[in-house]
Amino acid sequence: MSVFATASGVGSWPGVTPRQAAEVVVGELGGALAHIAELPARGVGADLLGRAGALLIDVAIDTTTRGYRIVARPGAVTRRAVSLLDEDSDALEEAWEIAGLRGGGRVVKVQAPGPITLAAGLELANGHRAITDPGALRDLAASLAEGVAAHRAALSRRLETPVVVQFDEPSLPTALGGRLTGVTSLSTVPALDEAVAGPLLDACVDKVGADVLLHSCAPELPWNLLQRSAISAVSVDAGTLGAADLDGVAAFVESGRTVMLGVVAVTAPERRPSAEEVAAAVVAVTDRLGFSRAALRDRIGVTPACGLAGATQQWARTAIGLARKAAEAFAQDPDAIGPG
């Protein structure tokens, strides 16, 4: 059974208290796929791109009026990112120890921006996106892969448990589609060729030394590219899937890999759904793939639709709990789940 054919959170979490977040995540997902919590509400160095400041090897970042840029030497922003990641790792280790999970073989997930999204979001010294410079793109991907590999290995030693990796790629469809904006209306950003993006992703997968999940809440994922890649699993917002996407999902699953379906709302709905209703939302997607439910029971995972940074603390706990219960129901007896 795939390590990703279970429940997990996407990564981001509400609030500014790492220990509280880790306690909830481990408490709800310790028997599934727990993850290191990301708390972007803490500001600089804690968001998706800022986290990279703690992971990149021999590459430093600083802030600009628009976001982050690559700089020659590490400064306050890099140090802050490192400090925040250390806090998150300490909190997860403490919660893991209290839960009695050390050395028990339960898998943990760490998240990082993917190489395409990172290069699309970071600026060069001249203000242009790093993705516009082929050399900068390659160097960033190599630096990221090395840093994530080191982070994964260090956390695995601390927790005495396997650790897998999630690369967040919300900008991947936009970059491939040539829809990234330039510094001005006259400075366009050419579409990234799949022949460039694919090898970069595969190089990162090869370097991290563990199973890798690619996550994106964005629509129009490049399923043909993902099918050819070394990615072990893909995590998507189920609400973005159209007919063409379902064909891609089916082919990806048929290749023996896993798709994690984001079916739980990221903010509290007017009426709280039951676990049975969430499980029904899963089969509403899987029943359109052309396989029996039994054939998919070890190839489908369940998550919130996207990150939970905008949720209340109460709903964040509820959301991952619902995902866990729905994943358990699908894995145990998918044929018993009612229609979506």
C-alpha positions in Angstrom: 0.0 0.0 0.0 1.3 3.4 -0.9 2.4 5.6 2.0 0.2 8.4 0.5 -3.0 6.2 0.3 -4.1 7.7 3.6 -5.1 11.0 5.1 -2.9 14.1 5.6 -2.9 17.8 5.8 -1.6 20.0 3.0 0.9 21.8 5.3 -0.2 25.3 6.2 -2.0 25.8 9.5 -3.7 28.7 11.3 -2.2 30.6 14.2 1.4 31.3 15.3 2.0 28.6 17.9 4.1 25.7 16.6 3.6 23.4 19.6 -0.2 23.8 19.6 -0.3 23.0 15.8 2.0 20.0 16.2 -0.1 18.5 19.0 -3.2 18.7 16.9 -1.6 17.4 13.7 0.1 14.5 15.5 -3.1 13.8 17.5 -5.3 13.6 14.5 -2.9 12.2 11.9 -0.3 10.2 13.9 -2.0 7.0 12.7 -2.1 8.4 9.1 0.4 10.7 7.5 1.3 13.5 10.0 3.2 16.5 8.7 5.3 19.4 9.9 3.0 22.3 10.3 3.6 25.6 8.4 2.4 28.8 10.1 2.4 31.6 7.5 0.6 34.0 9.9 4.0 34.5 11.6 5.0 36.6 8.6 8.3 36.8 6.8 10.1 33.5 6.5 7.1 31.4 7.4 5.1 31.4 4.2 5.6 29.1 1.2 8.5 31.0 -0.4 9.9 32.3 2.8 10.3 28.7 4.1 12.8 28.2 1.2 15.2 30.6 3.0 15.7 27.9 5.6 16.2 25.1 3.0 18.3 26.5 0.2 22.0 25.6 0.2 24.4 28.4 -0.6 21.6 30.6 -1.8 20.1 33.4 0.4 16.9 35.4 0.1 15.8 38.8 1.2 12.5 40.7 1.0 11.4 43.2 -1.7 8.3 45.3 -2.0 6.8 42.5 -4.1 8.0 39.4 -2.1 11.4 37.7 -2.0 14.6 38.0 -4.0 17.9 36.2 -4.2 20.8 37.9 -2.6 24.5 37.3 -2.3 24.8 36.7 1.4 22.4 35.5 4.1 20.9 38.1 6.3 18.0 38.6 8.7 15.4 37.0 6.5 17.4 33.8 6.0 18.1 33.7 9.7 14.5 34.2 10.6 13.4 31.4 8.2 15.9 29.0 9.8 14.8 29.9 13.3 11.1 29.3 12.4 11.8 26.0 10.8 13.8 24.9 13.8 10.8 25.9 16.0 8.5 23.8 13.9 10.8 20.8 13.9 11.3 21.0 17.7 7.5 21.2 18.2 6.9 18.2 16.0 9.6 16.2 17.7 8.1 17.0 21.1 4.6 16.1 20.0 5.9 12.9 18.4 7.6 11.9 21.6 4.6 12.6 23.8 2.4 10.5 21.5 4.8 7.6 21.9 5.4 7.4 18.2 9.2 7.6 18.1 10.7 4.6 16.4 7.2 3.2 15.6 7.5 3.3 11.9 4.8 5.9 11.3 5.6 8.1 8.4 5.9 11.9 8.6 5.7 14.4 5.7 7.7 17.6 5.2 6.7 20.3 2.7 8.7 22.7 0.6 8.1 24.9 -2.5 8.7 23.0 -5.7 11.5 24.1 -8.0 9.2 25.7 -10.6 7.1 27.6 -8.1 10.2 28.7 -6.2 11.9 30.1 -9.4 8.6 31.7 -10.4 8.3 33.4 -7.1 11.8 34.6 -6.3 13.3 37.7 -8.0 16.8 38.1 -9.3 18.8 41.2 -8.5 17.5 42.8 -11.7 13.9 42.3 -10.5 13.0 39.7 -13.0 11.7 36.3 -12.0 14.4 33.7 -11.5 12.5 31.4 -13.8 13.4 33.7 -16.7 17.1 32.8 -16.3 17.9 29.1 -17.2 21.0 29.1 -15.1 19.3 30.5 -12.1 16.5 28.0 -12.5 18.9 25.1 -12.5 20.9 26.4 -9.6 17.8 27.0 -7.5 16.5 23.5 -8.2 19.8 21.9 -7.2 20.1 24.0 -4.1 16.5 23.3 -3.1 16.9 19.6 -3.6 20.0 19.4 -1.6 18.5 21.4 1.3 15.2 19.4 1.3 17.2 16.2 1.3 19.2 17.4 4.4 16.0 18.6 6.2 14.3 15.3 5.5 17.2 13.2 6.7 17.7 15.3 9.8 14.0 15.1 10.8 14.0 11.3 10.2 16.9 10.9 12.6 15.3 13.1 15.2 11.9 11.2 15.1 13.4 7.8 14.3 10.8 7.3 11.6 10.5 7.5 7.8 10.0 11.0 6.3 8.6 11.7 2.9 8.6 15.0 0.9 5.8 17.1 -0.5 6.8 19.7 -3.2 4.2 22.5 -3.5 3.8 23.6 -7.1 0.9 26.0 -7.3 2.6 28.0 -10.1 3.4 24.9 -12.3 0.4 25.2 -14.6 0.8 29.0 -14.8 4.5 28.7 -15.7 3.9 26.0 -18.3 1.0 28.0 -19.8 3.0 31.2 -20.2 0.7 33.1 -17.8 3.3 34.5 -15.4 3.5 38.3 -15.4 6.7 40.2 -16.0 8.1 43.2 -14.1 6.3 45.4 -16.5 3.6 44.9 -19.1 6.4 45.0 -21.7 8.6 42.3 -20.1 6.9 39.0 -20.8 7.8 35.7 -19.1 8.0 32.9 -21.8 6.2 29.7 -21.1 8.4 27.1 -19.5 8.9 24.0 -21.7 7.8 20.7 -20.2 11.2 19.3 -21.5 12.8 21.7 -18.9 10.3 21.3 -16.1 10.2 17.5 -16.1 13.9 16.9 -15.6 14.1 19.6 -12.9 11.3 17.8 -11.0 12.9 14.4 -11.5 16.3 15.7 -10.3 14.7 16.9 -7.1 12.9 13.6 -6.6 16.2 11.7 -7.1 18.1 13.9 -4.7 15.7 13.9 -1.7 16.1 10.1 -1.2 12.4 9.4 -0.3 9.0 9.1 -1.9 7.9 12.5 -3.2 4.4 13.9 -3.5 3.6 16.9 -5.7 0.8 19.1 -4.4 -1.1 21.8 -6.3 -4.5 23.4 -5.6 -4.4 25.1 -9.0 -6.4 23.8 -11.9 -5.1 22.5 -15.2 -2.3 20.3 -13.9 0.0 18.9 -16.6 -0.9 15.2 -16.2 1.1 14.1 -19.1 4.2 15.6 -17.6 3.4 14.1 -14.2 2.7 10.7 -15.8 6.3 10.7 -17.2 7.9 12.0 -14.0 9.4 10.2 -11.0 6.8 11.6 -8.7 5.2 9.0 -6.5 1.9 10.8 -5.8 0.0 13.9 -6.7 -2.3 15.9 -4.3 -5.1 18.0 -5.9 -8.1 20.0 -5.0 -10.9 17.7 -6.2 -13.0 20.7 -7.0 -10.7 21.7 -9.8 -10.9 18.4 -11.7 -12.6 18.4 -15.1 -13.1 15.6 -17.6 -9.5 15.9 -19.0 -8.1 15.9 -15.5 -10.0 12.7 -14.6 -8.4 11.0 -17.6 -5.0 12.1 -16.3 -5.8 11.0 -12.8 -6.9 7.6 -14.1 -3.7 7.1 -16.1 -1.6 8.2 -13.1 -3.3 5.7 -10.8 -3.1 3.0 -13.4 0.7 3.4 -13.4 0.7 2.2 -9.8 0.9 5.6 -8.2 -1.3 7.5 -5.8 -3.6 10.5 -6.0 -4.6 12.4 -2.8 -8.0 14.1 -3.3 -8.7 17.3 -1.5 -12.3 17.1 -0.6 -12.6 18.8 2.8 -13.4 22.5 2.8 -10.5 24.7 3.8 -12.8 27.0 5.9 -15.8 26.0 8.0 -18.9 25.5 5.9 -22.4 26.6 7.2 -23.1 22.9 8.0 -20.4 20.6 9.2 -20.3 17.5 6.9 -20.2 14.0 8.4 -17.3 11.7 7.7 -19.7 9.6 5.6 -20.4 12.6 3.4 -16.7 13.3 3.0 -16.1 9.7 2.0 -19.0 10.0 -0.5 -17.3 13.0 -2.0 -14.2 10.8 -2.5 -16.1 8.1 -4.3 -17.9 10.7 -6.4 -14.5 11.3 -8.0 -13.1 7.8 -8.0 -16.3 6.3 -9.5 -15.6 8.4 -12.6 -12.1 6.9 -13.1 -13.2 3.7 -14.7 -11.9 1.3 -12.0 -13.6 -0.7 -9.3 -13.5 0.9 -5.9 -11.6 -2.1 -4.5 -8.9 -1.6 -7.1 -8.4 2.0 -5.8 -8.4 1.4 -2.1 -4.6 1.5 -1.8 -4.2 4.2 -4.4 -6.3 7.1 -3.1 -5.6 9.4 -0.2 -7.7 12.2 1.3 -6.8 15.8 2.4 -8.4 19.2 2.8 -8.9 20.9 -0.6 -5.8 23.1 0.1 -3.9 24.6 3.0 -5.7 25.5 6.2 -3.9 28.8 7.1 -7.2 30.7 6.6 -9.3 28.4 8.8 -10.1 28.7 12.5 -8.2 26.5 14.9 -11.4 24.5 15.5 -12.1 23.9 11.8 -8.5 23.0 11.0 -8.7 20.2 13.6 -12.1 19.1 12.3 -10.9 19.2 8.7 -8.0 16.8 9.1 -10.1 14.6 11.4 -12.7 14.3 8.7 -10.0 13.5 6.1 -8.7 10.8 8.3 -12.0 9.2 8.9 -12.9 9.3 5.2 -9.6 7.8 4.2 -10.1 5.0 6.7 -13.6 4.3 5.4 -12.3 4.1 1.8 -9.4 1.9 2.6 -11.4 -0.5 4.7 -14.6 -1.0 2.6 -15.0 1.4 -0.3 -18.0 -0.5 -1.7 -19.9 0.2 1.5 -19.8 4.0 0.9 -22.9 5.6 -0.5 -22.9 7.6 -3.7 -21.6 11.2 -3.7 
